[in-house]
Amino acid sequence: MSNKSVGYAMLLLIVGNLIAVFSDALIKTLGDGVAVFQFVFFRQLTAVIILLPFCVKSSLPELTSGLKWHALRAHIWLFGAVFMVFAINSMPLATANAIFYAAPLIMLPLAFVFFREKLSKQSVLTGVIGFIGVLVVIRPTHIDWAAISALVVALTLAGNNLLIRKLPTHQTVAQTLLLTNLVGMPASFGLALWEGEAWNWAPLLTAAGSSFFILIYAATCVVAYRSVESNKIASAEYSGLLGAVLVGIVWFGEMPEIEMLIGAALIILPLLLLAKVEQKQKRARKKEAQTVIEMSLESDFSLATDPTVDR
């Protein structure tokens, strides 16, 4: 891992999640009649076209390094993208995003089980309070297919972010994103054929816009989760909920209720407190290390100037 600060990594995730909301908004403009597998294939196709100019000088060994992990992430991403289209078109934008943001909470136990990450009390508490905020937002009185789809999306987001650890660190962000989309294209194309719908290229431009915004989000995830342990920054993913609320109001006229505001506060405030605690702990560790060095230097100096010491 790099030495980037927790605050820097969290800022990246906040920016990425706010931008990702616009990808979701574009998907919502399609309505229920869209051929889902076709649209997902168009997203991957346009993503590859966007990324190719940044990877034309890449060597074959660079691109094939860690291919099995890229393939796993690609198909998890594809699986989640299909359910994302259904969820976004079946419920209000902010509600769908609220369920998506169960991903950081899912990441905590997954990181503990698969990567043996130590869970601090602060990160666990932040995740739990944030998830309570999600429940306040959606007020689940029954589980329908839209809610289940959104939970599947949350699970795939959590898995994809954790698997970033397995990717070769020498690959650039553009190479990583290119492979995630390119390796998954045969499966998405096959699903589009299996869907049996007549090919409609009208949503291609919408797919390109959605790909552009989601690529920015994915890039911030790659950089952030390569830099810092996921349990320390995963709650920053919740920040996009505020963006979803605003976009829902302005673009789709989806006015939030008081429960939405309370839930958003439960999500965001623990996030800010976690960042403050982590920053305070980092300063304390730095000060402690500096004190140890100074004491060691003083001890060495004392021994060097003590005439009773046999040299």
N, C-alpha and C positions, 0 to 999 in steps of 0.2 A: 504493500500500500504506500501511497505517497504521503507527504507530510502536510497536505492541505488541512486547514482547520475545520472543525465541526461547523462553525458558523458559515464558512465559505461553501461547504458542501450543502448545508441546509438552504442557503440562498439560491444555489443552483436549482435545487429541487422545487423551491417556491416559484421561481421564474418559469421552470419547465412545466409545472402543473397549471399555472395560469395560462400559458400558451396552449396547452393541450385542450383546454376548454373550447377553443375555437375549432379544433378538429371535431370535437363532439357536436358542436353547433352545426357545422356543415353536414355531418351525417344526419342530424335531425331534420334538415331541410328536405331530405329525400322522401320522407313519408314512408308509409307501410308497404307501398307497392314495389319497392326496389327489389331486384334480384340480388339477394344477400351475397352469395358466393361470387357472382360476377363482380360486384362492387369491391369485395375484399381482394379479388385478383387485380382489379384496376388500381387499388391502393398500393399493392406490392409492385406492380408494373411501373407506376409513376414514381414510387420511391426509388427504385433501381435507376430509373432515368435521371432523377435528381442527383443521385449519389455517384454515378459513374464518372463524371468529370473529375471528382476528387480522388478517384482510385485508379485512373488509367495507367499510372506509372507503377502500380503495385506489381510485385513479382508473384508468380504462382505459389512459391513456398510461403510467402506472406499470407496469401489469401486462403491457403489450405490448412494453415496451422490451427489446431483446435477445432477442426471441422465438425467433429461429433457433438461438441458443445453448442456450436452455432446451429447445427441441425436440430438439436433438442429445443433450443430457445425459439428457433424459427417456427416449429410446429406448435409449441405452446402459445406463441404470439398469434399464430393463425387461428388456433382454437378460440382464444379469447376475443379476437377481432370479430369473429362471426357472432358470438353472443353479445358483443358490444353493440353492433348494429341493431340487433333485435331489442336490447334493453333500452337504448337511447330513443328509439322510435315508439316505445310502448309506455313511457312514463315521463314526467317532467324532467328537464335537464338536470336541475339541482338535485332531485331525488335520486336519479341514476348515479350521479357523481358521488353522492353521499355514500351509497352502497359500494361504489368502486373504491372509496377511501377506507374500506375495511382492510385493504391490502397491507398497510403498515402493521396493523395488529396481527395479521396472519404471518407476516415476516418474522415477528419476534420468536414464536415457538419454532418456526422452520429454521431460523438462524441458530437457535440453541441446539436443535437436534442434529442438523447436517454440518454445521460449521463450528459447533462448540463455543459459540460466542457467549460471553458472560453478560447476563442481563442485569443492568443496574436497576435499583429501586425506582430511580427517576424515569428511566425509559419505559419500564413496565407500567408505572402509574400513568404516564403520559398516554401510552397506548390504550389503557383501559378507559381513562376519562374521555379520550378522543372517540373511542367506539361507543361509549354511552351517548356522546354528542351525536353520532351517526344515528343511533336508535331514536333519539329525541327528534331528529330531523324527519326520519321516514315514518315514525310511529307505526310500526308494523302490527296490524290487526289480523292479517292473514298473509300467507305466502302464495304468490302467484308465479307464473312462468317468467314474467318480466323481472321480478325480484330475484328469482333463482338464477336467471341469466346474468344479472348484475353481480351476484355473488361469485359466479364462475369467472367473470372478468377480473374481480378482485383477486381470486386465487391465482389466475394466470399472471397478473401483474406482479404479485409477490414472488412467484416462482422465477419469473424472468429477471427480476432485479437481483435476486440472490445468485442466480447462475452467472451473473456478470463476473463473479469472483473466479469462475472457471475459465474465462476467456484469456487468451494470450495478451499480456500487457503491452507487448511491442506493437500490436495492431492499433492503428489510429481509430478514432471514433467513427470516421466515415467508412472505413473498412469493416468495422464491426456491424454497423447498421446495414451496409450493403449485403453482407452475408446473411444477416437475419432475414432480409426480404428475399434475396435471390434463392437461397436454399429452400425456402418455403413455397416458391412459385409453382413447381410441378404439382404439389398437393392442391393448392388453391385453384389452379387451372383444371385439374381433374374434377374437383368439386363443382366448378362452374359448368363443366360439361354434363356432369351427373344431374345438376339442377334442372337441366332441360329447357331453360328459358331462352327465348330468342335474344341474340346478342344486341344489346342497346348501348351505344357508345356515348349517349347523352350525359350520363353521370361521370364521365372520365375527368372533366374539369373539376368537379366537386371532389372526386377521389384525389386528384393532384393537390388541391388545397388542403385536404385533410391529411394527406401524406406529409406535406411540408411542415405543418404544425406539429404532427405527432413525431416527426423525425427530430425536431428541436427538443421535444420532451424526452425522447429516448436518448438523445445525446447527453442531456443534463444528467440522466440517470446513470449512464455509463461512467461519466466523469466522477459523479458524486459517490457512487457505491464502490468505485475503485479506490477512492481516497480515504474513506472513513468506514468503520464498522457500521453495518446497516441498522443495528438497534439504537445507535446514537442519533440517527438522522431520519429514520423512516417516517416519523410523525410529521415531517415537513411536507409529506405528500398530501396531508389534509388541507393545505392552504388553498388548493385549487377549488375547493368548495365555494369559497367566497366569489371567485371568478365565475363559477357556474351559476350562482345566484344572480349576479349582475347581468350576465349574458342572457339568462332566462327571462329576466325582467325586460331588458331592452329589446331583445331580438324576438322573443316568443310571447311576451306579455304574461309570463308566469310569475305572478306576485307571490312572494314568500309569506308565510304566516309567522306568528310570533315564535312558534316552536322551531322554525328554521333558524331564526336569529339566536335563540338560546342554544340550540345545538351547535351552531357555528362558533359561538363564544366558548363552549366546552371543548371544541376542537382546536381553536387557535391559541387560547390563553396558555394551556399546558405546553404547547409547542414553544412559545416564547420563553416560558419559565425554564424549560429543558435547555434551551440554547444558553440562557444566562448561567444555569448551574454548571453546564459543561465548560463554559468559558472561565468560570471561577475556579473550577477544579484544575483546568489546564494551567492557569496562572500560579496556583498553589504548587503544582508539581514542578513547574519551572523554577519557582523560588526555592523549593526544597532542594532541587538538584544544584542550584547555584550555591546554596549554603553548604552543601556537602563538599563541593569543589573548594570553596574558600577555607573551610576547616582543614581539608587535606593539605592545602598550600601552606597554611599557618603551621601545621604540624611538621611539615617537611622543613620549613624555615627554622623552626625552633631546634630541631635536631641538628641542622647544619651549623647553627651558631652556638650550640651548647658545648663549652670546652670540656665537660666531663665525659662526653661521648667519645668512645674509642673509635677513631677512624683509621 
